[in-house]
Amino acid sequence: MKNLTNKLIIVTATLVLSTSACKEKFLEVPPTGQLSSDQLTSKAGIEGILVSSYAQLNGRGFRRVSSSFNWLRGSISGGEANKGSNSGDYGDLIPWMTYQLYPSLFDIGQKWSAMFEGISRANAVLRALPSASVDVTAADKQRISAEARFLRAHYYFDLKRGFNLVPYVDESVGYGTGAEKVPNNVDIWPKIEADFKYAVDNLPETQTLVGRANKWAAMAYLAKTYLYQKKYTEAKTLFDQVITNGVTSGGTKYGLVANYTDIFNAAKETNAESIFAIQNAANTGSSDNAATDLANNFPYNTGSSGPAGCCGYFPPSFELANSFRVDGNGLPLLDGSYNSDANQLKTDQGILSNQAFTPDTGPVDPRLDWSVGRRGIPYLDWSIHPGFAWIRDQSFAGPYSPKKFIYYKSQAKTLTDASTSTDAYSAINYNIIRFADVLLMAAECEIEVGSLETARKYVNMIRTRAANADTWVKASDGKNAANYVIANYTMPWTDKVAARTAVQFERKLELSGEGHRFFDLVRWGTASTVLNAFLAYESKKLPVAYSGGKFTAGRDEYIPIPQTQIDYQGKSVLTQNPGY
């Protein structure tokens, strides 16, 4: 067989050479499947490269944990959820929840590469623009360059807060010359700021395609960049403008949607609250255009009684669910007593679906059942959540199911991709920044500059939306599915420490499961205290899942630099993060 194969290779090569030799100037035949420089510098070509940079937002081509959603690092490392499924399924995710990361972990390299792929595509746009053909007008160049720099800033922002020590490569670096070996010992925040500032100054207020970034999205992101550096006055100035005057790329004034669940509904997601989002679509001819990064994050069930049928990833934590407990006045338990024996939620942990169970009857924030799937409560339009039957391994993953970013039963095959064997590829967008997020970031700034009452106003705007009883989860008889109680903060805020606590907890409730929590804890300087307390509580509930878990201050705030990158670039180029 080996000799026959070798003979076939020789014969084939001979035929190819003889055929080619009969052609005049056979060496000048253009390679199949490649684009010419004229095609790449046309308006369509440059726009195509730009769109490819947008496409990288969900980590296409890399592991599903590599997207800009950050559900792994932001929410699982942040204590809002665990890996789910069972201990043997994709065990590489366990170190993210126990803070036992190591530089050679494959998914670390995937996240790094996915973000730099987005940067590379943005840089390709900027390199092509100076040679653009005549059909690219000056106005086109201004807008396209601003979008490319916005996207580049986004990817670097994601890398900076994740890895901290990040090399900065712009469009001037010549790939393949060795010049791309840039050290990571220089702070890149000023570079990120410069790109976002350029985007603010050069992007239009509206776009013909609503998924594209506009001036106001750039301003919100620049303000967020300032916030991460504790430049509160600069951030507040921009947040004020975004809140007062900002509009979506489609021209709709920013605001809170009336129904909280609409934010996560593919049929209603282009709304006033969406500032910048990963755009997903179903039934376009390729499931790659859908939310591929979320394809495993569904209840584990047969598919006939619930959505997707796989794979039980990303179940909310006990601690997060308990956080929605409120006092008799409808205010959160900011002293942490929600985890006490008297206040923690009643669950069906260890109780089979065919055994009797009565859900918790105590007062809870209504956002609990918009965010956490739990037994006895309607699960969108699918059914009453059956508990145990929808959990692959309760002893490892706990009793809950994710509920945000789940498609409705009525949307199957229309807002999920019908071309595959599963409905897991949905059209649900992920908001990288939404208006409630902006209000809460602005509230932080107001507290730091001394405007505590403005901060209270912003928090109350969000709580007022949550208090819309018409949108609460209902049982089949039309009554509330649980004992929902929520109220605004009515007493003036006069204590800065107490106000900080209230705003930070409101972020936990409002943005749960949306990939923000871990990064918030790190920038607040509370990660070690909060996450070790979380581990102490959660490990008693799920001892196998959290075995050996410990957050080490000074190390675990950041992901290690991928060992593959250090090996490729050389130790003299890339510096490893402390502690690894």
N, C-alpha and C positions, 0 to 999 in steps of 0.2 A: 504493500500500500504506500509506504514512504517513497519507494523508487518511482511508482506511477505518478504520485503527486509531483515529484521533482521534474519528471518528464513533461507533465502538463504545464508547469510553470515556464519551462524553457521554451516549449512550443508557443505558448501564449505570448511570451515576451518577443519571440522572433516575429510573429505575425504583427504585433503592435509596431515594432520597429520598421518592418518592411512596408506596412501600410502608411506609416507616417512619412517615410522617406519618399513616397510617391507624390506627396503634397509639396507644392512650391511654398517655400518659407514655412515649413512645418513647425519650426520652433516658435513662431509668432502666434500660434493658436491660443486665444485667451483661455485661462482656466475656467472650467465649468463651475457655475454657481457663485462666481465672484462678481462684485459690483465694480464698475469703473469709477475713477475719481470724479468724472462728470456727474455720474448718478448720485454719488455721495454728497456732492456739494450743491445739488439742486435743492429747491425748497422742499420737495417731497422727500429727498434723501436725508436732509438735515432734520426735518420733522420726524422722520422714521427713527433716527438715532435718539432723538429726544424722547419719543414715546417709549423706546426700549429702556431708557433710564427710569421713567415712571413705572414700567412693568416690573422692575427689580424691587419695588417696594415690598412685594410679598415674598421675596426670596426665591423667585422662580429659578429652577435649575440646581437648587441646593436643598438641604434638608428642610423639612417643614418648620423646624424651630428657628430658622434663620431670617424670618421676615421682620419687617418693621413693627409688627404687632407687639413683639416681645412678651407674649404670654408665658414663655418659659422663664426668662430672667425677671421680668417685671412682676408677674403675678405668682408663679410657683415659688421662686426665690423670695418673693415678698410675703409669703405666708397666706396668700389668699386661696390657694389651691394646692393640690398635690399632683404627682404624675398620673395617678389613676391606674386603671387596668389591674395588672397583678405584678408581682415582683420580678417575674421572668420576662415580661414584655417590655422591650426597649429600656433595658436597665441603665443605659448610659444617661438617662434623664435623672436618675436618683441623686447623683452628686449635686445637681442644681438645687435640690430641696434640702439637702443635708450639709451644704457648704463644704463639699469635699472635692472641688474641682481640681483638675491637674492639667498642665500645659499640653499634653498629648491627646486629650479627649477630643474625639473626632468632631463633635458638634461645635466646639469652640472654633476650630479652624473653618468650619462651614459658615458660621456667623460672620467671622472676619472677612472671608472671601466674598460672601454675598453682598456685604456692604461696599467693599472695594470694587466689586463688579458694577454696582450702581454709580460709584464715583468715576470709574473708568469710562462708562458710557456718557456721563455728563461732560467729562473732559473731552471726549471725542467730538461732542457737539461744538464745544468752544474752539477746538482746533480746526474744525471744518469751516466755521463762520468766516474767517478772513478770506478764504478762497471761494466763498459762495458765488453761485451763478447769478446772472442778472435778474432772475425771477425772485430773488430774495431781496426785498426792499429794506431800507434803513429801519423802518418801523418793525419789520419782521426780525431783523437782527437784534434790535433792542429787546423785544419780547422774548425771543428764543434764548438769548444769552442770559437774561434774567431768570427764566425758568430753569435753565441748566445750572446756574449758580445756586438757585434755591434748592434744587435737588441735591447738588453736591454738599451744600451746607447741612441738609437733613441727614445724609448718610454719615457725614463726619460727626454731627451731633450724636447720632446713635452710637457710633464707635467711641466717641470721647467719654460719654457717661457710662459705657459698658466696660471699656478696656483702660481708659484714662490715658495711658502712654501710647499715642497713635502717631505714626508718621504722616506728614501732610504732603500729598502729591497733587499738583495742579496740572493744567493743560500744557504748561511749558516744559514738562519733563519728557525727555525722549525715551520711549519704551524700547527695550532691547539693547540699549547702549551701556547699561550698568548704572545709568544716572538715576534709575528708579530706586536704588538702594539708599533710601532716605532714613536717617535716624529718627527715633521716636522720643527724643529727650527735650523737645521744645513744646511749650504749651500751645495748642492749636485753637484755643478759644478766640483769639483775635482774628484768625483766618475765618472761622465760622461766622463771627459777627460781620466781617467785611462782606462775605457772600450774601448774607441775609439783608444787610443794608443796601447792597446793590440791587437786590430783588425788590425791596421796598421802593426804591427810587425809580425803577424801570419797568416794573410789572404793571399792567392795566388793572383797573378796579374790577372789571368784568372780563370774562373770556367766552369765546363762542362754544367751547366745550367745558362743561361745569366741573369736570374732574381735574382740570388744570389749576395750578396755584395762581392766586391773584395777589395784588398788593397787600390786601388785608391779612391773608394767610401768612405772607412773609413778615408782616408787622407783628402778628401774634407770635410767630416762631422766634423772631428776634427778641421780643419781650421775654419769652420763655428762656432763651439763651442767657439773657441778663439775670433772670431769676436764679438760674443754676449757679451763677457766679456771685449771688447775693448783692447784685447791683439793683437794689429795690427801687430807688428813685427813678433810674432810667427805665426799668421795666414798667413801673406804674404809669409813667407818662405815655408809653405806647399802649398799655392795656386800656387806659382811659379812652384813647382814640378808637381802639378796636370795639370797645363796648358801646361807645356813643355813635360812631359813624360807620362801622364795618358792615360790609355786605358780602354775600357769597359770590362765587364766580359767576353765578347766574343772575346776580343783582338783587337777591332777597336780603333784607336787613337781618343781621344776626339776631337770634333770640332763642329762647327755650321752647321746644315743641311741647304742646299740651300734654301729650301722652308719652311717658318715659319709654315705653316699649317700642315706639316708632323709631327710635334711634337705631335699633337692632333689627328692624324689619326691612327686608330687601325691597319691598314694594313701596316703602315710604322714606327711604334713607336720604334721598336728595332733598334736604330740608334746611330750615334756617339755622339749625344747630351745627351743621357740618362745616367746619372751617378748612380742614385738609384731611383727605381720606385715601386709603388704599381702595382703588376702584376694582370691583370684581363683577364678573358677568357670567351668566350661564347660557348654554346652548348657542355658542358662537362658532362651533366647529372644533373647539379644543377645550378640554376641561382645565388646561393650564391657565385659562383666563378667569377661572372661578377662584374661590377662596381655598386654594390648595393647602395653605398653611394650617387650616382648621379641620382638615378632613378626618382626623382621628378623634376630635373633641366632641363626641356625641355619647349619649347613654349607650351602654352595652346591652343590646337587646336583639331580638330576632329580626327586626326590621318591619314586622307586620303590626306590632303594637306601638312602636315608637320610631323616631327618626333615624335614618342612616343604618342602624344596626351595628355600628362599630365606632369606637373601640374602647370607650370608657375612660379616655384621657381627660385631664383637666377638671376633676371634680372639686368643687369648693371645699374649703377646710371647715372643720368644726368651729375654729376660732372666728373665721369670717362670719359664718352664719350666726353665731352668738352675738356678734357685734351689732346686729339689727334689733336686738332687744332694747326696748325703751322703758322709761319710767311711766307712771300713771298719767303724766302730763304730755307724753309723746316726745320727750327729749331723750337723746342717747345717754348711755351710762358712761360718761367720760372718765370715771375713776377706774375703769377696767373691771368693774364688778360683774360685767356681763358673762364672764367665764366662771363665776361662782356656782356652787351647786344649786343655789336658789334661783339663779337667773339663766343658766345655760339652757339652750333649746332642748326640748325633748326630741329624741330621734328614734328611728327604727333600727339602729345598729344591732345586728345579731337576730333580728326578727324576720322570719320568712314572710314572703308576700301573701301566703295563704293563712297566716296567723293574724290574730286581731291586733290592731294598732290604732290609737287615737292621736292625731297630731297635736302639737303644742297649742294650748289655748291662751297663753299669756300675751301681753301687748307687744307688738313688733312693728317696726318701720315697714310700710308697704313695699318698699324697694327690695325687701328680702325675697319676696316671691316673684319679682321681676328678674332677679339675679341668680337665685339658687333653686334648683329643682329638688323637691323633697316629697316624701311619701304623703299621700292624702290630699295633695294640692294639685289643681289642674296644671298640666304641663302644656302651655300654649293651647292649640286646638287638637292635640293628640289624644290625650286621655288623662285620667287621674294618675299621677305618678305612682307606680306600684311598689316603689322601694326596692327591696332585695332583688327582684327579678330583672331590674335594669342595671344592676351593679355586678361587674365581673367578679370582684373579690372584695367584699365589704371589709374584711379584716385588714386588708392592705390599703384600700382606697377610701373607706368611709361610706356614709349613707347617701351622699348628695350627688347630683348631676349638674353639669353646667347648663345654664338657661339662656344667657345672652349668646348671640351669634348662632342660634338654632333656627332653622327654617320651620315654617308652619306646614302642617299636613296638607293644607289646601294649596300650598305652593310647590309641592313635589312635582318634578318634571317640567315645571315652567320657570321657577326661580332656583331650581337645582339642575345640574347638567344631566340630561336624559341620554347622553351618548355613552355613559359608563354603567357599570354594573351596580353602582351605589349612588345614592343621592347626597353623598357627603360633600360633593363639590357644589357649593351654593353661590348665589350672587350677592350675598350679604357683604357690604362694605365694612371696613374698619376705620373709625375716625382716629387718626393720629392726634388731631387736636379738635375738640368740639367746644361749643360755647360755654357749657357748664364748667368745663376744665379751665377755660379762660377766666370765668368769674371767680373760681376758687384760687387760681394763681394770683389774680388781682387782689383778692381778699388778703392773701399773705403779704403782699406788698403794702397794702393799706395799713396793716397792723404794724409793720416794721417802720413805717414813716409816721405812725401815731394816729392814723384815722380809723380808730377801732369801730366807730359806728358805721362807716362806709363798708367795712368788712362784714359787719353783721347784716347790713342790707343785702349784700351779694349772697351770703349764705342763705338768708331767708327767701330770696328769689328762687333758689333751687329747692328749698324745703316746701315752698308754696306749690311749686309744680308737683312735687311728690304727694302733696295733700289733696290732689284732685281725685276725690272718691269715685268719680265715674270711670276712672282708668284702673282702679284697683282690681286685682285678680278676684274673679267671682266664681262661686260654686254653680252647679247646674240650676239651682233655684233662684239665681240672681243675687243671692246674699254674698257678703264678703267671704272669701275662702278662709280667712283667718282673722284674728283680732288685731286689725290694723289701727294704729294710733300714731299720729304725727302732728307736731305743732312747731311754730316758729319760735325763735329766741325773742322773747318780749322785753326782757330786762336789758337796759343799756350795758354795753360792754365797756368796762373801765380798767380791767386788768389785762395787761398784754400777754402774760403767760397763759391765762385761762382762755383768752381769745385765740391764741395759737393752737391750743389743744382742740378747741371746737372746730376750727377750720381744717386742721389736719385730719380729724376724725370724719368730717364731712366728705373730704376727698376719699377716704377709705370706703364710705358707704356709697357715694354717688358713682365712683369710678371703679368699683370692685370688678375684678376679672378683666380689666381693660389694659393691663400691662404697665401700670404706673407705680404701683405700691413700693417695690424694692428701691427704685430710683428716688422716690420721695424720701424714704427712710434714710438713705445715704446722704442726700443733700441736707436733710434736717439734722444730721449727726446723731440720730437715735437708732441706727440699724442694729448695733450690737445689743443694746438693752432690749429693744422690742422683739427682735427675732430670737434671742435666746429665751426670753419669756414665752414666746410662741412655741418654741421647741419643747420647753418644759411641760407645757399644757398638751400640745398635740401628740407628743410621743407617748403619753399615757393612753391616748385613744387608739393610736396606730403605731405600736412599738416596732413592728417590722419595717414599716415604711421609713421611719425617722431614726432608725438605729444608728448610733454614732454621730448624730447630727450636732454640730456646734458651730456657731458663728464666731470667728476670730477677728477682733477689731484690728485694723491696720493691714489686713490681707483680703478679707472676703468682700470688701466693698467693691472690688473690681475683679473682672475675669482675667485669668492669666493670658499673656500674649501666647498665641499658638506656637508650639515648639517647632512645627513645620516651617513657620515663617522665620523663626530665629535661625534654624538650620540652613534655610535657603539664603537668607540675607547675610548671615554671619553674626557671631556674637558681638563683634565690634560695631555693628549697625543698630540692632534692636536690643533694647534693655528690657529685661523681664520685670514684671510688677513685683513689689516687695512680698516676701513670704512664700513664693513659689519656686 
